[in-house]
Amino acid sequence: MTLSHNDLLRYAAQYQRDGYVIVPSLFASSEVAGFIEHFMDLRRQGSKEGDFAGVPIAGDDNTPDPLQQYPRMIHMHRWDEPSRDWMIDQRIDTVMTSLLGMSPYAVQTMLYFKPPGARGQALHQDQYYLRVQPGTCIAAWLALDDCDEANGCMQIVPGSHKLPLLCTVPADTTQSFTDVMVPVPEGMTVAPIIMKAGDVLFFNGQLIHGSFPNSSSNRFRRSLIGHYIVGDAEKVAKYYHPVLRMDGTEVTLGVSKRGGACGVWVEKDGETVVEMRDPEAKSAVAVADGDDPPLIA
Ligand SMILES: O=C(O)CCC(=O)C(=O)O
């Protein structure tokens, strides 16, 4: 797929305005078919370091959970060459460079299999996990299957990338394989992102996003995801080191810790505004202990 200068300008304008943009057919169907075969083979080979099948379903020990058979893979680029090559693919670099004004650093890969019946991931901001300083992170989310509301496509809150990091509340673990969420801000709405296999969704690390369960009876919703940080960042959470330039070489950055204020919505002078609050005592202890942020983005 050729990316024209005009396309790139258009993508950058939408990304700045809405916090996300979809680049259609960035990867060819033959490449997508190759990824599906590769990752399904890897999954069949057995468990990998960092596999995550999700938190237990609250109050339910009996319902079979399809994620047990298809847990999410993480950081495959550290041991799998096709994942590493994809993470630093020139097409991703070209788009991100135009969205950010400079080449990013690459820090994470993930593969969501999301088989029929699997839970989704509650709405969140990726910066909650990555803690990039200064600036934020950005994701490249490659659809390996056509995705729509039935098989649990991505859901995003357009414009929420302009908000600060918001405080989380407990999530409904019957619907989400993670247990914290960011409530949808008043006046904003959640929108489904319908994609074809081969399309890539780029989204800002402050954008509130997630997905609902895969309610289809027979369709996977697989996606290959890369997480990146702005190319002038100085620190990122420990879990995301080593940090790579888009030519694959390593760059030394500092380690950011959990903590810092998060935003809650309050009424002030008849308006609903975000007020930054100190982290809860537990996080303050974690900072003192030098803990990393949780390992899920
Ligand atoms: O694919 C999903 O359902 C969620 C992915 C996600 O939250 C992410 O890539 O940060």
The ligand as an SDF file (V2000), in Angstrom:
LIG
                    3D

 10  9  0  0  0  0  0  0  0  0999 V2000
   -8.1190   -5.2730   21.5300 O   0  0  0  0  0  0  0  0  0  0  0  0
   -8.7530   -4.9650   22.5370 C   0  0  0  0  0  0  0  0  0  0  0  0
   -9.8350   -5.4680   22.7890 O   0  0  0  0  0  0  0  0  0  0  0  0
   -8.1930   -3.9420   23.4850 C   0  0  0  0  0  0  0  0  0  0  0  0
   -6.8160   -3.5230   23.0730 C   0  0  0  0  0  0  0  0  0  0  0  0
   -6.2530   -2.4580   23.8980 C   0  0  0  0  0  0  0  0  0  0  0  0
   -6.8530   -1.9970   24.8410 O   0  0  0  0  0  0  0  0  0  0  0  0
   -4.9490   -1.8780   23.5760 C   0  0  0  0  0  0  0  0  0  0  0  0
   -4.3420   -2.2410   22.5720 O   0  0  0  0  0  0  0  0  0  0  0  0
   -4.4860   -1.0120   24.3360 O   0  0  0  0  0  0  0  0  0  0  0  0
  1  2  2  0
  2  3  1  0
  2  4  1  0
  4  5  1  0
  5  6  1  0
  6  7  2  0
  6  8  1  0
  8  9  2  0
  8 10  1  0
M  END
$$$$
